[in-house]
Amino acid sequence: MALTVRVVAPDKTIWDAEAEEVILPSTTGQLGILTGHAPLLTALDIGVMRVRADKNWVPIALLGGFAEVENNEVIVLVNAAERGDTIDKATAQTAFSEAEIKYNQSLQSDDRSARIQATQAYKRARTRLQAAGGAA
């Protein structure tokens, strides 16, 4: 028996297929989902979701949202998402490097709003790079 997995963003469906396993970036840590998992509703953090389908892992960059697991169905509603195989690694690396510099600079600032924005931009850039197969 397989899991039915759907990843839906406001503008498109990112994934709608069966899978053997899912790893979600919840706000409380990584969650592994297999068939027969207990019903669950969880908030998702910015991070990489991994879906194992046909013995291959597919990374999907998630930018926050919610996931519901029930009756071997995983529904993920997100603010935005991208499959890792659609992200250009070089562009993602450049964006990550720039976000890292701004994040490090924001640590020296007294402007809390700027620190929060820099932290979120850094997390998004790191997630996209990880999903693209880069190390961050």
N, C-alpha and C positions, 0 to 999 in steps of 0.2 A: 504494500500500500504506500502511496506517495502523498506528499503534501501538495495542496494547491496553493500557489503563492501569487499574490497580486501586489505590485508596487504602483501606487497611483499618486501622481502630482497634479496640481491644479490644471496644468496645460496638456498633460499626456499620461498615458500608461507606460511605465518603464519596463515592467515585467508582468507577464500573465501566462504562467506555465506551471507544470508540475516540477517538484524538486524532492530530493531525498532528505535534505537538511538545510537549515537556515541559521545563520548567526546574525543577531541583531545588536546594534549599538544602543542599548537602553541607557537611560539617565542614571541607572544604578550599576551599570557594568554590562559586559557582553552576555547575551542570552543565547543559548543553543536550543533550537527547536527541531524535534524529530517527530515522526508520526506517533500519535497517541498522546501528545503533550496535553497537559491539563489546560483548561480555558484560562486565558490571560489577556489583560489589557495593560499596555505599558507605554510610557512616553519614551520617545527616541531622541537621542542626542545627535549632534553633528558627528558623523562617523561613517565607517565603511560597513555595509551589510554584505555578507557573503552567502551566496546561494549555491548549493551543490546539486547540479543537474547532470545526469548522464556521466557521473564520476568526475566531472570537471567543476571547479569553483569559479563562479562569476562574481566579481566584486562590483558593488553598486554604491556610489557615493550618495549618502543621505544628508540632507541639511535640516534635520529636525522633523518631528512629526509624532505619529502614534502608530502602534501595531496592535492588532487583535488576533489572537489565536483561539480557534474553536473548531472542533470536529475535523481535524486535519486540514484546516484552511487557515492561511496566514494572510491577513489583509494589512498592508502597510500604507498609511496615508501620510504623505510628506509635503513639506513646503516646496521642496525642489529635490531632484535626484538626477544622477547620470550614471549610465553603465560605464564601468572602467574601460571597456574596449572602445568607447567613443571619445575618450579624453586623450588629447595629444600630450604625451609625457614631457616633451621639452617645454611646451607652453605652461604646463602645470608646475614644472620645476622652477621656471622663471617667476611665476606668480607666487609660489611658496617662498622663494628667496626674498622677494620684495615684501611680502606680508610679515616674514620673520624679522626683517630689519625694522619695519614700522612697529611691530609688537615690542621688540626690545627697546626701542626709543620711547614707547608709551609707558614703560615701566618706570622711567625717570620723571614722568609728568605727574602733576597734581590733579589733572583733569580726569576725573573718574569716567566720564562719558567717553572720552577718547580712548582710555584703556580698555573699556568694554568693547568698543567698536573694533579696536586693533586685535583684541583677543578673538572675537568672532571671525574676523577676516582671516586670521592666522589658522584657526581651526578649520574653516572652509577650505583654504588653500592646501593645508596638510592632508585633509580627507581626499580631495581631488587627486593629489599626487599619489597617495597610497592606493587609491582605486585604479589609477593608471599603471600601477606596477612599480612606481618609484619608491625609494626608501625615505621615510620622514618620521 
